[in-house]
């Protein structure tokens, strides 16, 4: 099986509670928890980063499709949040609201909803996930 990334994402934490440095192929990202959770709010928390991944993937996938179709839709916006519940089984529900800077037809709306669900991060989140941990 081929890795999705050329280089691993590498994370480091020191003694400051929750403050993590995440290194990726071209730079670093600081992640932290909000003050309400005991962090210093210096960067996104893990849930925000996960939702940001879905947001950017959704937007890029829609942009590629819209451009390929030649539709005049200059701006796409997405708003995301998540909720969790435990009712015998743990479930996470993602809410994704997509809007456009111009009116779109009902046919375009229907097609773009399907395309949004086909973005690679959507597919990952909807598929079977296995996490192999080595110490």
N, C-alpha and C positions, 0 to 999 in steps of 0.2 A: 504494500500500500504506500502511495506517494504522499509525502507531507504537503499540506496546503501552503506553507511558508518556506522560503528558501533558508531562512535563519530562524532559530527558536526565539520566542519571546522570553526574556529573562527578567525575573522579578527579584528585588532585594528589599529587606526591611532591617532597620537597625533597632536602636533602643527606643526611638520615639513611637509611641503607641499609634498604630494604624497607618503611619506614613510609609508608603511603598514607592520605590522607583521601579518603573517598568521600562526596560530597554527593548526597542524594536529595531528593525533593519536600518532606520535612518535617524534615530534620535531617542529621546527619553520622555516619559510621561510620568508625572507625579500623581499618585492616587492617595486618597485619604477618606476618612469618614467625616460626616458633618459634626459640628460641635454638639448637637443633641445626642449623638452616639458616642461622645468622648474623644472625637478627633479634633483637628484644627481647621477642617474645611479647606485644605490647601489644594485639593484636586477632586476629581470625580470619585465617587464610591464605586464599588464593583457592580452594583445594580445599574447605576447611571452609565457606566462603561459598556455594559451588556446592551442596554437599550440604545446607546449611541451607535454601536455596531449595527444593530438592526435598522436604525434610522438611516445611516449613511449607505448601507447596502440597498435599502429600499429606494432611496433617492437616486442613486447611481443606476440601478436597474431600470427604473422608470424613465430616467433621462435618456438612456441608450435606446429604449424602445420608442419613445416619443420622437427622438431625432431620426430614427430609422424610418418611421412612418411619415416624417415630414410635417407633423402637426405643429401648429403655432401655439405652444404652451411655454412661455418664457420662464416661469418659476413654479417649482413644486415645493410644498411644505409638508412636513410630517410631524405629528405630535404623538408621543408614546408614553405609556405608563404600564405598570404591572401590579397585579394583586395576587396574593397567595391565600389559599385556604386548605384546611385539612379536614376532610369529612370521610374518614376511613382510609383515604388515599390522598397523598400530597399533590396539589394541583397549583400551577402557576398560570394565570391568565394575562396575556399581553393585550393591551388596547392600542391600536394603531389608527390614527385619524389622518387621512391624506387630503390635502386641499391644493388648489391650483390658482394661479394669479388671473386666470381667465376662465370663462364659462366653457365647460366641455359637454359634449353630447351624452345622452344616456348610454349609447353604444360604447363611446370612449371610456366612460366611467366603469362600465361592466368589464371591458377588456383590461383596463389598468388595474383593477382590483385583482384580477387573475395574475397579471404580470407581477404585482407587488408580492404575491404569495410565492412566486417563482424565484425571488432573489435568493442567492446562495445562503445567506444567514437565516432566512426564513426556513429554508429546507433543512438546515442543520438543527434548528430549534424544534422543528416538527418531527424530525427523524429519531432513530434510535441512537443514543449517545453512550459511549463507553469511555470511562476515564481510567487509564492505566497509570498507577502511581508507583514510582520507585523511590526507595530511600537509600 
